[in-house]
Amino acid sequence: MAISRFRRGALFAAALGVAIPAALLAGTGIYLTLRIARAVETDTRRYNSYIGQQVAEAFEQELLDHLRRAVATAENAAREGAPRVVIEAALADGTREFEGSHLVPLDDLNGVSLLVVESQPVIYAPGEGARRGQYFTGVLLRGPAGQVIGAGGWWIRPAVFLRNHLDMVYHERMPQNPRLYGGIENARNLSVELFDAQQQRIGNVREPGPHATARTEPMGGPFEGFSVRVGSTANAPAVWTGYFLALQIAFIALMGLAILAATVFGFRYTVRQLELAQLKSAFVSNVTHELKTPVALIRLAVETLEMRRVKSPEETDRFLRTIGRETQRLGQLVDNILDFARLEAGQVTFRFSPVELPALVRDVLEALKPRLDHLEFKVETDVPETLPPARGDAMALTHCLLNLLDNAIKYSRTRKEIRVSGAARDGTVSLSVSDRGIGIAPPDRRRIFEKFVRLEDGLVHDVRGAGLGLSLVDQIIRAHGGRVDVVSAVGEGSTFTLVLPAATEAVTLPAESQRRTAS
């Protein structure tokens, strides 16, 4: 039984009133956190790019300092007007770090490149042949009148120079740079890597962490083709900030999902409780009617007999049969209600033992014979006497069979035929009750086992009931370790099958070990 559209709409609106603000707050929190994370990442990349440029400039300064120290003697000789031989000798003795000193006349400087470092020009040109991979690097020399007479320099190997001077440049030269933004303290959690033209690493200071914010800057001058990559180390504050922001986003998302899930659960739970309340209300109404009808019939029959309004012994017998039939119906209804209450409370204890199903079927049909005869039902049985005993509680199984036969009687129309059959297969014993009644639609075949549920089909609106019978049968059979199968076709009838475990030697255990409480 569904609740009204208005109530469902009101509950849905209330749920949206909670879910939408929660979703908006979670979405806003995630958006703002992502903005912060993006800003931190952008600033980190920008700073890494800046440090990479500073490292490249520091190497140029380091190279210039070495060249100026190495050329100092030759530069003094040139200013004094010394002959070429003396200047070349001074160049040869200037340094052992470089190789192949040369004095290049001014007229031969065509085709060389110029790099300005701290307002000082540095000339360079790539080597060829045996000098491939090397660069001729030098500074301009001036004569006594200040005129440029040429350039003095050496062949350098850029990869060797960069590798040998990386630690000195990063730990000594860069801290002395007064223009370094943030000072060297901010660079202590950075990794610096040098790469050649083939992107092979030739040196590094600290191992890099995540590469998301790493930046690569190209180097110029005689270091052309080389690059420096600066990134955060694994323990850098920027990395931990990223982790924290990611964790915060996950936390906000989980909280939002938890609120949404709780809202959905609360909505469905409330709807279910309202439906159960309506079902219980309908149950009380149905039970009242079910109790009132047999009581009224019994009272009428008793009053008729008391006032001796009967005309013949046959009529007396008919009224007595009515009293018996309605008393049986009333007792079954009361038993259903009591058993349901005990099952719901988990207070039912079953005593398992071998149950002979042929005998059980005969007893149940004998109890129902007056009612079946009165309603002119034709009953066919096919329960072999050789059927293995089932493991179960005889009283509980009798109650299940009574409920199935009662439903078969109530939901049969003009085709008043009932068939009870039994079979054994793969360690189980089954008992089936078939009718030729109105049948059950496929969507309703699971709902009929829910408590208080009565189908609102137009074909059954005049059939009274409490909506407990099949729910009781399902709970009892599941407590026995079995199941209830349903095969039905609308307009053709239904077959309910109780599948139970066959009795084995285990059922001869002491009674205490044969108990199982339903819940």
SVG drawing of the C-alpha trace seen along z (x, -y; Angstrom):
<svg xmlns="http://www.w3.org/2000/svg" viewBox="-40 -55 146 101">
<polyline fill="none" stroke="black" stroke-width="0.4" points="0.0,0.0 1.6,-3.2 1.3,-6.6 -0.5,-9.4 1.2,-11.5 0.8,-14.6 2.7,-13.1 5.4,-11.6 5.7,-15.0 6.0,-16.8 8.7,-14.3 10.5,-14.7 10.5,-18.5 11.8,-18.2 14.6,-15.9 15.5,-18.3 15.5,-21.1 18.3,-19.2 20.1,-17.7 20.4,-20.8 22.0,-23.1 24.3,-20.3 25.3,-19.7 25.8,-23.5 28.0,-23.8 30.0,-20.8 30.4,-22.0 31.4,-25.5 33.9,-24.1 35.4,-21.8 35.5,-24.7 37.2,-27.1 39.7,-24.4 40.5,-23.7 41.0,-27.4 43.5,-27.5 45.2,-24.3 45.5,-25.8 46.9,-29.0 49.5,-27.2 50.4,-25.1 50.7,-28.1 52.8,-30.1 55.1,-27.0 55.6,-26.6 56.3,-30.3 58.9,-30.2 60.5,-27.1 60.8,-28.7 62.4,-31.8 64.9,-29.6 65.7,-27.8 66.5,-31.1 68.7,-32.1 70.6,-28.9 71.2,-29.4 72.5,-32.9 74.6,-31.8 76.4,-29.3 77.1,-32.1 78.5,-34.2 80.6,-31.2 82.0,-30.8 82.8,-34.5 84.6,-34.5 86.8,-31.6 87.5,-33.2 88.5,-36.5 90.8,-34.9 92.4,-32.7 92.8,-35.7 94.0,-38.2 97.8,-37.8 97.2,-37.8 94.9,-40.9 97.7,-42.8 100.2,-41.8 97.9,-43.0 97.4,-46.4 101.2,-46.8 101.5,-46.2 103.3,-42.8 103.8,-40.8 101.5,-38.0 103.8,-35.3 103.8,-36.6 100.1,-37.0 99.6,-33.4 102.0,-32.1 100.1,-33.9 96.9,-32.3 98.4,-28.9 99.5,-29.3 96.2,-30.9 94.3,-27.8 94.4,-24.0 90.6,-23.6 90.2,-24.5 92.1,-23.2 93.4,-24.5 94.1,-28.2 93.9,-30.5 94.4,-34.2 92.0,-35.1 92.8,-38.3 90.0,-40.8 89.7,-40.2 89.0,-36.5 86.1,-37.0 83.5,-36.9 80.8,-34.2 81.3,-34.0 78.4,-34.7 78.3,-37.2 76.9,-36.6 76.8,-39.6 77.2,-38.6 77.1,-41.4 77.9,-43.9 80.9,-41.9 80.9,-40.4 81.8,-36.7 82.3,-35.3 81.7,-31.6 81.5,-29.4 80.7,-25.7 83.5,-23.3 83.6,-21.1 85.3,-17.9 87.4,-16.7 86.1,-19.6 82.4,-18.6 80.6,-18.9 83.0,-21.6 82.7,-25.4 85.4,-28.0 84.8,-30.5 86.8,-33.7 86.8,-37.4 87.9,-40.4 91.5,-41.7 92.4,-45.4 95.6,-47.1 97.5,-50.0 95.1,-52.6 92.0,-50.6 91.3,-49.3 90.1,-45.6 92.9,-43.6 91.1,-40.2 89.9,-37.6 91.6,-35.2 89.9,-31.9 89.9,-28.2 87.9,-25.1 85.5,-24.0 83.3,-21.0 79.9,-22.3 78.7,-19.1 81.9,-18.7 81.9,-22.3 78.2,-22.1 78.7,-18.9 81.8,-20.0 80.5,-23.4 76.8,-22.6 77.4,-22.3 79.5,-25.5 77.0,-27.5 73.9,-26.3 75.4,-26.4 77.9,-29.3 77.2,-31.6 73.3,-31.7 73.2,-32.5 75.5,-35.5 73.0,-36.8 71.2,-39.8 68.5,-39.8 67.4,-36.2 63.7,-36.5 62.9,-34.9 66.6,-34.2 68.2,-30.8 66.1,-29.5 63.1,-29.2 65.2,-27.1 66.3,-24.6 63.4,-22.3 64.0,-22.4 65.6,-19.9 67.9,-21.1 68.7,-18.8 70.9,-19.4 70.1,-17.8 72.1,-17.6 70.7,-18.0 69.6,-14.3 67.7,-15.0 70.1,-12.8 70.6,-13.9 74.2,-15.0 74.0,-16.3 71.5,-17.1 71.1,-18.7 68.6,-16.7 66.3,-14.1 63.0,-15.4 59.6,-14.7 56.4,-14.9 56.9,-16.5 53.5,-18.3 55.1,-21.7 58.6,-21.1 59.7,-23.6 62.5,-23.3 64.4,-26.3 66.8,-26.3 70.4,-27.5 72.1,-29.9 75.6,-30.9 78.1,-28.0 75.6,-25.9 73.1,-26.1 71.1,-22.8 71.4,-22.2 68.6,-22.8 68.0,-23.0 64.9,-21.6 63.7,-22.8 61.1,-21.0 60.0,-20.4 61.5,-17.6 59.2,-15.0 59.2,-16.8 58.7,-20.3 55.9,-22.4 54.3,-22.9 54.0,-19.1 52.5,-18.7 50.2,-21.6 49.0,-19.8 48.4,-16.6 46.5,-18.5 44.3,-20.2 43.6,-16.9 42.7,-15.4 40.5,-18.3 38.7,-18.0 38.2,-14.3 36.8,-15.0 34.4,-17.6 33.2,-15.3 32.8,-12.4 30.9,-14.6 28.6,-15.8 28.0,-12.3 27.3,-11.2 24.7,-13.9 23.1,-13.1 23.2,-9.3 21.7,-10.0 19.0,-12.2 18.1,-9.5 18.1,-6.9 16.0,-9.1 13.5,-9.8 13.2,-6.1 13.0,-5.1 10.3,-7.6 8.3,-6.6 8.6,-3.0 7.5,-3.8 4.5,-5.6 3.7,-2.8 4.0,-0.3 1.8,-2.6 -0.9,-2.5 -0.4,1.3 -0.8,1.7 -3.9,-0.4 -5.3,1.7 -4.3,4.8 -6.2,3.7 -9.3,3.0 -9.0,6.4 -8.4,8.3 -11.4,6.6 -13.6,7.6 -12.1,11.1 -12.9,11.5 -16.3,9.9 -17.5,12.1 -17.1,15.6 -18.2,14.3 -21.4,12.9 -22.0,16.2 -21.4,18.2 -23.7,15.9 -26.4,16.2 -26.2,20.0 -26.1,20.2 -29.1,17.9 -31.0,19.9 -30.3,23.2 -31.1,21.6 -34.5,20.3 -35.1,23.7 -36.0,22.2 -34.7,25.2 -37.3,27.4 -35.4,30.6 -32.3,32.5 -30.6,31.8 -30.9,28.1 -29.5,28.5 -26.5,30.3 -26.0,27.5 -25.9,24.9 -23.5,27.0 -21.2,27.4 -21.4,23.6 -20.3,23.1 -17.5,25.6 -16.3,24.1 -16.3,20.6 -14.7,21.6 -11.9,23.2 -11.5,20.1 -11.4,17.9 -8.9,20.2 -6.6,20.1 -6.8,16.3 -5.9,16.0 -3.1,18.5 -1.7,16.5 -1.7,13.3 0.0,15.0 2.5,16.8 3.4,13.6 3.9,11.7 6.1,14.5 8.2,14.6 8.6,10.9 9.8,11.0 12.1,14.0 10.4,16.1 9.4,19.1 11.3,22.3 11.1,25.1 11.7,28.7 13.1,30.5 12.3,34.2 11.4,36.4 8.0,35.3 6.0,37.8 4.5,35.5 1.8,37.9 0.3,38.2 0.6,34.4 -1.3,33.8 -4.1,36.3 -4.5,34.6 -4.7,31.1 -7.2,32.1 -9.3,33.9 -9.5,30.8 -10.5,28.7 -12.9,31.3 -16.1,29.6 -15.1,26.3 -14.0,27.8 -17.2,29.8 -19.3,26.8 -17.6,24.7 -17.7,27.7 -13.9,27.9 -12.4,30.8 -9.1,31.8 -6.5,34.0 -3.5,35.4 -0.3,36.8 1.9,37.4 3.6,40.8 3.8,42.8 7.4,43.5 8.3,39.8 11.3,39.4 10.5,37.6 11.3,33.9 13.3,32.4 11.1,29.9 8.6,29.0 5.3,30.8 3.1,28.2 4.8,25.3 4.6,27.2 0.9,28.0 0.3,24.3 2.1,23.5 0.1,26.0 -3.2,24.7 -2.3,21.1 -1.5,22.2 -4.8,24.2 -6.7,21.3 -5.3,18.9 -6.1,21.5 -9.7,21.6 -10.1,17.8 -8.5,16.9 -10.2,19.5 -13.3,18.3 -15.4,20.6 -12.7,23.3 -12.7,24.8 -9.8,27.3 -6.9,27.8 -4.0,30.2 -1.5,31.1 1.6,33.0 4.9,34.0 8.4,34.9 11.9,35.5 15.1,34.4 18.8,33.8 18.4,34.1 15.2,32.0 11.6,32.8 9.0,30.5 5.2,30.1 3.2,28.1 -0.3,26.6 -1.8,25.7 -5.0,23.9 -6.8,22.7 -7.6,19.3 -6.8,15.7 -3.0,16.0 -0.4,13.5 1.3,10.9 5.2,11.2 5.9,7.8 3.9,9.0 5.4,12.4 7.9,11.1 5.7,8.5 3.2,11.2 5.7,12.4 6.0,9.0 4.1,8.5 0.7,6.8 0.8,6.7 -2.4,7.4 -2.6,6.8 -4.9,4.1 -6.0,5.9 -9.5,5.4 -9.9,9.2 -9.3,9.6 -10.7,6.4 -13.6,8.4 -11.3,11.1 -10.7,10.4 -7.5,11.2 -5.0,9.9 -2.0,10.0 0.0,12.3 -0.4,15.8 2.3,15.9 4.7,13.8 4.4,16.4 4.9,19.3 8.0,17.6 9.6,16.9 8.8,20.4 10.2,22.2 13.4,20.0 13.8,20.9 13.7,24.6 16.6,23.9 14.2,24.2 12.5,21.8 9.1,21.1 8.9,21.1 6.0,19.6 4.9,20.4 1.9,18.4 0.1,17.1 -2.6,14.4 -6.0,16.0 -4.5,19.6 -3.7,20.2 -0.7,20.5 1.5,23.1 3.3,22.6 6.0,25.1 7.6,25.6 11.1,26.9 12.5,28.5 15.7,30.4 15.1,34.1 15.5,35.8 19.0,37.3 20.7,39.1 21.3,35.7 17.7,35.4 18.2,38.1 20.4,35.7 19.1,34.7 16.1,32.4 18.1,29.4 20.4,29.5 17.3,29.7 15.9,26.3 16.1,23.1 14.5,19.8 13.0,17.8 13.8,14.1"/>
</svg>
